[in-house]
Amino acid sequence: MIEQLDLFNTTGAGSGRMPAFKVLFAPVLNGFYYETSSRKFVSFVLGRRHYEIPASRCRLTKEWQQKIMRERSI
């Protein structure tokens, strides 16, 4: 028996899973973020961790640190 898949089904009805195109185009993290659980500034490149800076040792300006903490905390 042959089963035909509906690749353009946006509701996900029947399979109970997210359609394939939504998984492929999920937003990836780029840039600096503040990770509240570890209290570190984390750099992401194409969704992967690049490096980390502990908030206590960050030498960047206080204004920049506060802006990242306010706008880009994860």
Phi, psi and omega per residue, in radians:
M1 nan 2.339 -3.125
I2 -1.733 2.323 3.103
E3 -1.954 2.247 3.137
Q4 -1.695 2.262 3.137
L5 -1.618 2.417 3.088
D6 -1.686 1.734 -3.091
L7 -1.321 -0.287 -3.079
F8 -1.857 0.305 3.111
N9 -1.357 1.889 -3.094
T10 -1.474 -0.246 -3.119
T11 -1.501 -0.399 -3.108
G12 1.297 0.273 -3.100
A13 -1.172 2.430 3.078
G14 1.678 -0.780 -3.073
S15 -1.602 -0.466 -3.123
G16 1.338 0.127 -3.137
R17 -2.088 2.878 3.092
M18 -1.309 2.451 3.103
P19 -1.035 2.640 -3.033
A20 -1.057 -0.650 -3.082
F21 -1.205 -0.453 3.092
K22 -1.269 -0.581 3.113
V23 -1.211 -0.714 -3.102
L24 -1.185 -0.553 -3.051
F25 -1.903 0.526 3.078
A26 -1.204 2.498 -3.113
P27 -1.146 2.437 3.113
V28 -1.895 2.633 -3.133
L29 -1.432 2.351 3.035
N30 -2.412 2.340 3.099
G31 1.828 -2.912 -3.121
F32 -1.601 2.472 3.066
Y33 -2.380 2.751 3.048
Y34 -1.830 2.099 3.140
E35 -1.626 1.907 -3.027
T36 -1.194 -0.569 -3.085
S37 -1.188 -0.604 -3.119
S38 -1.839 -0.097 -3.107
R39 0.991 0.840 3.139
K40 -2.279 2.614 2.947
F41 -1.536 2.208 -3.033
V42 -2.089 2.328 3.092
S43 -1.719 2.248 3.088
F44 -2.019 2.390 3.041
V45 -2.210 2.039 -3.112
L46 0.922 0.691 3.065
G47 1.483 -0.008 3.126
R48 -1.973 2.520 3.098
R49 -1.106 2.297 3.104
H50 -1.774 -0.999 3.012
Y51 -2.725 2.965 -3.068
E52 -2.235 2.556 3.043
I53 -2.239 2.094 3.061
P54 -1.070 2.432 -3.097
A55 -1.044 -0.570 -3.126
S56 -1.238 -0.378 -3.110
R57 -1.900 0.093 -3.109
C58 -1.258 2.178 -3.104
R59 -1.697 0.086 3.105
L60 -1.320 2.862 -3.035
T61 -1.076 2.634 3.136
K62 -1.092 -0.624 3.113
E63 -1.073 -0.765 3.128
W64 -1.106 -0.783 -3.137
Q65 -1.050 -0.781 -3.125
Q66 -1.155 -0.667 3.120
K67 -1.119 -0.786 3.130
I68 -1.131 -0.736 3.123
M69 -1.083 -0.656 -3.087
R70 -1.346 -0.758 -2.987
E71 -1.720 -0.426 -3.009
R72 -2.316 0.824 3.097
S73 -1.582 2.432 3.131
I74 -2.183 nan nan
